[in-house]
Amino acid sequence: MTHSISGQRRAENGPYSGLRGGPVVVVGAGPYGLSVAAHLRAAGVPVRVFGEVMGSWRHAMATGMFLKSTPAATDLSAPVPGGRLADFCRETGEPELTELTPIPCETFVRYGMWFTQRYVGTVESARITAMEQDGAGFCVRLEGDEEIETAAVVVATGLATLAHLPDILLSLAPGGPGLKAALSHTSQHTDLSRYAGRRVAVVGGGQSALESAALLHEAGADVEVLVRASQVRWGERPQLRRPWTRRLAQPASPLGTGWILAAVCRAPGTVRPLPAAARMQLFRRALGPSGGWWLRERVEGVVPVRTARRVEQARLAGDEVQLRLGGRGNGLAELVVDHVLAATGYRLDVDALPFLTPPVRQAVARVPGVQAPRLSGAFESSVPGLYFTGSLAAPTFGPMLRFVAGTEFAARRITERLVRQDLRR
Ligand SMILES: Cc1cc2nc3c(=O)[nH]c(=O)nc-3n(C[C@H](O)[C@H](O)[C@H](O)COP(=O)(O)OP(=O)(O)OC[C@H]3O[C@@H](n4cnc5c(N)ncnc54)[C@H](O)[C@@H]3O)c2cc1C
């Protein structure tokens, strides 16, 4: 496979072609890509946006899932007032959402589409297949081999290609994990009812694991959840009216209550100058795996959850999977199931972005300890003109960037920087 994309036909990019290297290319049309594009367009910066609008929320979340975040923490960032989730509900006659209403994924997808019509305009569904440095800018190739020259690319591709599967499970899927294999990752499912009547082990202890387990159980599967930690953590039901003493001791933030979360959400820009070790501590510890408060009654006492259990060996035996379990937890030492569903999260690794050609990947400096890009205060990587936002920016700016709540900070910072570069019409 060749990675060179130079020397092919270059697409005509309108009046900007060749002037400043074409429009800014935003790769991704999820909450981050849409928010950045909305701000750039409002600032008069020419931009082309690629991806499927709210694609991850349509294809990487199982039917029946809800958002873990509360409505107030789930606004995309519009350049002018009027684009919040609550505005969408009011204008379109959707039921009002309170802090005690879990948001169905379908509602969030409809909100994203409404936001796109209002603030973004055209989004091109073509995927970006390759990107390489070309002089002072980039040459970006689309499906169908169109090429675009640009001075700036904003990568907002979310977690799509970053699914993490522990090595110990991989032998269960010699042809790769998926719906037809004995092993899959939660991001590969939209309909868990396919496992009705089958035995499924869910590996993981966070929201994805626990919500998938609830959906599997409700669909008639025989589920066991295997959690490494000694207990499952659950979020607290939001209190609509908290006494001032509680508010002082445990200030609220879009990600939950507590001084650390409040500080990193109020001023994510202050996270970046912290020493690398402190940032990593924040990244890893500020929000460990936990289940949403509203999910608890669908899991606790309903679905068997084995805590302090880790998979030590996994092997295929005919159509079955045999798991040998270790750890301090009581219970089975061996578990036999039909399928293993890995809810084992994502790895923030620039090398797992398939559209970055190897020389570009190599040129992107990383945050020590992880393979995420090291970013400037404006989300620019060590490759001038190449920006990363969303989860890949979390090791630089803290946990808020893993959530929709970080879109405002990211969209404003990136737009300010590109406007200063004077890419405006
Ligand atoms: C199971 C689960 C539940 C979550 N729940 C919440 C929650 O409740 N609240 C919250 O705030 N966050 C939640 N998150 C985190 C969530 O992923 C982010 O908050 C949000 O979706 C990130 O938006 P994004 O724009 O970075 O990426 P995504 O929403 O993942 O969007 C990625 C975009 O990139 C596009 N794309 C990918 N590759 C290409 C390519 N090669 N070319 C063109 N386009 C491409 C896709 O089509 C899509 O448009 C959850 C994550 C998971 C996995």
The ligand as a Tripos MOL2 file, in Angstrom:
@<TRIPOS>MOLECULE
LIG
   53    58     1     0     0
SMALL
NO_CHARGES

@<TRIPOS>ATOM
      1 C1        -20.4980    4.6920   24.9200 C.3       1 LIG1
      2 C2        -20.1330    6.1450   25.0690 C.ar      1 LIG1
      3 C3        -20.9500    6.9940   25.7770 C.ar      1 LIG1
      4 C4        -20.6250    8.3400   25.9000 C.ar      1 LIG1
      5 N1        -21.4700    9.1510   26.6110 N.ar      1 LIG1
      6 C5        -21.1630   10.4670   26.7400 C.ar      1 LIG1
      7 C6        -22.0420   11.3470   27.4460 C.ar      1 LIG1
      8 O1        -23.0580   10.9520   27.9830 O.2       1 LIG1
      9 N2        -21.7090   12.6510   27.5090 N.ar      1 LIG1
     10 C7        -20.5760   13.1600   26.9370 C.ar      1 LIG1
     11 O2        -20.3440   14.3610   27.0430 O.2       1 LIG1
     12 N3        -19.7270   12.3460   26.2790 N.ar      1 LIG1
     13 C8        -19.9780   11.0310   26.1660 C.ar      1 LIG1
     14 N4        -19.1260   10.1930   25.4910 N.ar      1 LIG1
     15 C9        -17.9040   10.7320   24.9440 C.3       1 LIG1
     16 C10       -18.2420   11.1520   23.5100 C.3       1 LIG1
     17 O3        -17.6220   10.2990   22.6190 O.3       1 LIG1
     18 C11       -17.8460   12.5610   23.2680 C.3       1 LIG1
     19 O4        -18.2940   13.4230   24.2260 O.3       1 LIG1
     20 C12       -18.3130   13.1150   21.9150 C.3       1 LIG1
     21 O5        -19.0270   12.2600   21.0630 O.3       1 LIG1
     22 C13       -17.0460   13.4710   21.2550 C.3       1 LIG1
     23 O6        -17.3600   14.1240   20.0730 O.3       1 LIG1
     24 P1        -16.3410   14.1310   18.8730 P.3       1 LIG1
     25 O7        -16.8730   15.1650   17.9390 O.co2     1 LIG1
     26 O8        -14.9470   14.2990   19.3660 O.co2     1 LIG1
     27 O9        -16.3950   12.6760   18.2290 O.3       1 LIG1
     28 P2        -17.5720   11.7650   17.7010 P.3       1 LIG1
     29 O10       -18.8800   12.1440   18.2700 O.co2     1 LIG1
     30 O11       -17.1160   10.3920   17.8890 O.co2     1 LIG1
     31 O12       -17.6170   12.0940   16.1190 O.3       1 LIG1
     32 C14       -16.6310   11.6210   15.2540 C.3       1 LIG1
     33 C15       -16.9030   12.1240   13.8580 C.3       1 LIG1
     34 O13       -15.7760   11.8200   13.0460 O.3       1 LIG1
     35 C16       -16.2150   11.2940   11.8070 C.3       1 LIG1
     36 N5        -15.0930   10.5610   11.2350 N.ar      1 LIG1
     37 C17       -14.3520    9.5760   11.7840 C.ar      1 LIG1
     38 N6        -13.3820    9.1980   10.9240 N.ar      1 LIG1
     39 C18       -13.5050    9.9710    9.8230 C.ar      1 LIG1
     40 C19       -12.7880   10.0650    8.5890 C.ar      1 LIG1
     41 N7        -11.7440    9.2890    8.3000 N.pl3     1 LIG1
     42 N8        -13.1960   10.9720    7.6600 N.ar      1 LIG1
     43 C20       -14.2610   11.7890    7.9210 C.ar      1 LIG1
     44 N9        -14.9440   11.7410    9.0880 N.ar      1 LIG1
     45 C21       -14.5780   10.8440   10.0140 C.ar      1 LIG1
     46 C22       -17.4680   10.5200   12.1620 C.3       1 LIG1
     47 O14       -18.2830   10.3050   11.0160 O.3       1 LIG1
     48 C23       -18.1140   11.4890   13.1570 C.3       1 LIG1
     49 O15       -18.8040   12.4820   12.4490 O.3       1 LIG1
     50 C24       -19.4360    8.8360   25.3250 C.ar      1 LIG1
     51 C25       -18.6010    7.9770   24.6190 C.ar      1 LIG1
     52 C26       -18.9350    6.6420   24.4850 C.ar      1 LIG1
     53 C27       -18.0130    5.7320   23.7210 C.3       1 LIG1
@<TRIPOS>BOND
     1     1     2 1
     2     2     3 ar
     3     2    52 ar
     4     3     4 ar
     5     4     5 ar
     6     4    50 ar
     7     5     6 ar
     8     6     7 ar
     9     6    13 1
    10     7     8 2
    11     7     9 ar
    12     9    10 ar
    13    10    11 2
    14    10    12 ar
    15    12    13 ar
    16    13    14 ar
    17    14    15 1
    18    14    50 ar
    19    15    16 1
    20    16    17 1
    21    16    18 1
    22    18    19 1
    23    18    20 1
    24    20    21 1
    25    20    22 1
    26    22    23 1
    27    23    24 1
    28    24    25 2
    29    24    26 1
    30    24    27 1
    31    27    28 1
    32    28    29 2
    33    28    30 1
    34    28    31 1
    35    31    32 1
    36    32    33 1
    37    33    34 1
    38    33    48 1
    39    34    35 1
    40    35    36 1
    41    35    46 1
    42    36    37 ar
    43    36    45 ar
    44    37    38 ar
    45    38    39 ar
    46    39    40 ar
    47    39    45 ar
    48    40    41 1
    49    40    42 ar
    50    42    43 ar
    51    43    44 ar
    52    44    45 ar
    53    46    47 1
    54    46    48 1
    55    48    49 1
    56    50    51 ar
    57    51    52 ar
    58    52    53 1
@<TRIPOS>SUBSTRUCTURE
     1 LIG1         1 GROUP 0 **** ****
